Every structure is written in structure tokens, then in C-alpha cells.
Amino acid sequence: MAKNSFIDNLLQTPSYGWQDENGELIVPTTRQLWRETFSRINVFKNKNNWISAISVVMIACLMPFAVKFFASYFSWKLVLLAVFYSMVIMGTHGTIWYHRYCTHKAYKFSHPIWRIMTQNLVIKTFPEEMYVLSHHVHHVKSDEPGDPYNPRGGFMYCMLSEFNHHSINKNLDEAEYRRAARFMEHSGVELNSYAQYRKWGSVATPVATIANWALNWAFWYVALFLIGGHALACALFTGAALWYIGVRAFNYTGHGKGEVKHQDGIDFDRSNLSVNQVRPGLFAGEWHNNHHLYPGSARAGFLPSQIDLAWIYIWTLHRIGMVASYKDSKAEFMRKYLNKEQSARTVEPAFNSQAAQHMPHRL
């Protein structure tokens, strides 16, 4: 594994550590994982924990909507709508916003208003910082010690990673902090100065982060209420909660649950454990093995069967002038991987046929 001192030092090391003295992944017990979680969200112990604690507050605030929905407004039609909102709308938005724009800068908006619109296209669930910084580390250290959601650490290692492994290191020097903050500059998130970072332990400012969350929820509840009353609003807020919980398992399943599960002709990147899964691919554009091949591409659905809803959104916004430019690696993928593979399949039978003509006949 290549050494990158900045990336190695970017995230706050958990109490159990990333690796042992032999460089092997430390796999904590479930008890250790939960203990780390409670330590990381304890704002009374350290106010620098606010960025981890806000995720718990968000999920806690979503629960009353779910309780109210099941107690007062339950119907199978609304349940199906909530599931669709969770798996398709929320999932696709996560790919569009957090993954391809905030982390990988795969496309550029023509005006900040379109960025703000895309950011708030769905009910907000977690701060951009908690996704972006950790995801940069994930790509450098995929499935290796230091990967914040390493599937080899187990299911709960991934499920609790947002609390235990995503926070920025609280002791970066000024040059390191400015480098970390550059990962977020294009996102529109209000950023701390170095002095503010030392005070709050985050890149994002607490006030702006909480204000954006409050305004987003207020807008969406009012809009959904006007469309379908409290029943629709509570149903879709329940769908947001479902996605918020379920998405934490993605990097566990999306990396083969820590095992090599690549399929020939489908998963072309063998440098890590990522795989192309049908459901996340079709529902959210998360063709994850393709993405690891070309992380900066605004499109990840390269094969004919790989529908990419996130790409369709980005392409549509480009067509109507809301996205100024984007990166699309499909042509390069086809040239380097698919066409090469098809050529090999064509050449091999031809070679075997020619060889057979020169083989001695046997009775």
C-alpha cells in the first residue's frame, strides 16, 4: 500500500487504531465500536464532537415522523412511496450530490443557484463534510487499514463508520487544514478558518450547517404538506430515515462484504474489492466497480444494461444549461476494457481454429 502522509493523517484515528505493529487491520469488537461511537458523539465531553453528534441528532429527529406515520397515516400505498423515495430518489441524489459533485468534482454548475437547488433536492440527512473527507481517504486506501469503511472490519465497522471514522483529525497544522478544506471549497458549504477549526474541530461551520438543515427540513415539510398533507410529509420523512440508516451498509456490500467477489465481464477493476451490484446500480447509479475505475466520471453506468439515473440527471442539466461541463469516461472504458475483451474473445477462437487445421488427424 502506497504511503500518503496527508491522507494517512487526515482523519481522526479511533481509539483502537487502524492497524497493528505488523500493518494488519485492527478489527475491533462490537463493544469497542459502540464505545467509540458514544465517545465520538459526546459533546459534553468535547464540543469538537458536534460534527459526529449532529448525525445522531438528525436520525433522532427523523424518528418522530416515522412513529407518526405508522401510528396515524399508515397505508401500503404510502409505504411503497416511502420505499421508492428512499431507494431511488434519496439514493440517486446521494450519488449526484455527495458522491460525484462534492467528492469527485465530476461536473460543474453554470451558476451557484443550480448547485443550491441540487444540494437541497431531497430531505437533508448528513453534513457534506462527513462524506467528502472520508471518501477521499477511502479511494486512496480502499480495503486497506485506514479505509474508514473497510469491509474487512465487518458489518458494524461499516455501519458505525460515520461516527467512528469520518471526523477530521483535530490536530492538523495550518497547511494540512487548508489542504483538507480545499476538498470542500466548491461545495458551497461555509468553511471554518484555521482558528475556527481549532475551536470546533471541523471544516464546516456549525451555525451554517445547522441552519441549512433547518431550512431544508422546513421547506420540504411545508411543500409535501401542501401536496399531500401530513400523511405524505411523514411518509417521505420516514423514507429519508430508511435511506439514512440503510446507506451505511453500502460500502460493506459494495465491497463484497470483505471478500473477493468480482465477476468476469462485469467487474473490471481488480485493485480493490468493489463490485457492480444491480440494485444500487439501477436505483442510484452506483455501479461501484466502474466508479473505482473512473472516480472522476459523471457517468458510472458504462455497459448497455447499466442504467445510471444520476448520470441522466447530470446530462439533462447540462443540456438545459444548468451544468457547465462534466467528465464522461465511458469512451475510455470501452476502449481500454470492453473492446479489448471482445477482441480477445474474437482472436482466441480464430487462433484455435487455425491451430486445429495443423493438428495431426488421429483415428
Sequence and secondary structure as in RCSB ss.txt:
>XXXX:A:sequence
MAKNSFIDNLLQTPSYGWQDENGELIVPTTRQLWRETFSRINVFKNKNNWISAISVVMIACLMPFAVKFFASYFS
WKLVLLAVFYSMVIMGTHGTIWYHRYCTHKAYKFSHPIWRIMTQNLVIKTFPEEMYVLSHHVHHVKSDEPGDPYN
PRGGFMYCMLSEFNHHSINKNLDEAEYRRAARFMEHSGVELNSYAQYRKWGSVATPVATIANWALNWAFWYVALF
LIGGHALACALFTGAALWYIGVRAFNYTGHGKGEVKHQDGIDFDRSNLSVNQVRPGLFAGEWHNNHHLYPGSARA
GFLPSQIDLAWIYIWTLHRIGMVASYKDSKAEFMRKYLNKEQSARTVEPAFNSQAAQHMPHRL
>XXXX:A:secstr
    HHHHHHB   TT SB TTS B    HHHHHHHHHHHT TTT GGGHHHHHHHHHHHHHHHHHHHIIIII  
HHHHHHHHHIIIIIIHHHIIIIIIIIIIT  EEESSHHHHHHHHTSS   S HHHHHHHHHHHHHSTTSTT TT 
GGG HHHHHTHHHHT SB TT  HHHHHHHHHTTGGGT  B  HHHHHHHSSSB HHHHHHHHHHHHHHHHHHHH
HHHHHHHHHHHHHHHHHHHHHGGGHHHHTTGGGS    TTT    SSS  B HHHHHHH  BHHHHHH TT S  
  STT   HHHHHHHHHHHTTSEEEE   HHHHIIIIIHHHHHHHHHHHHHHHHHHHTS    
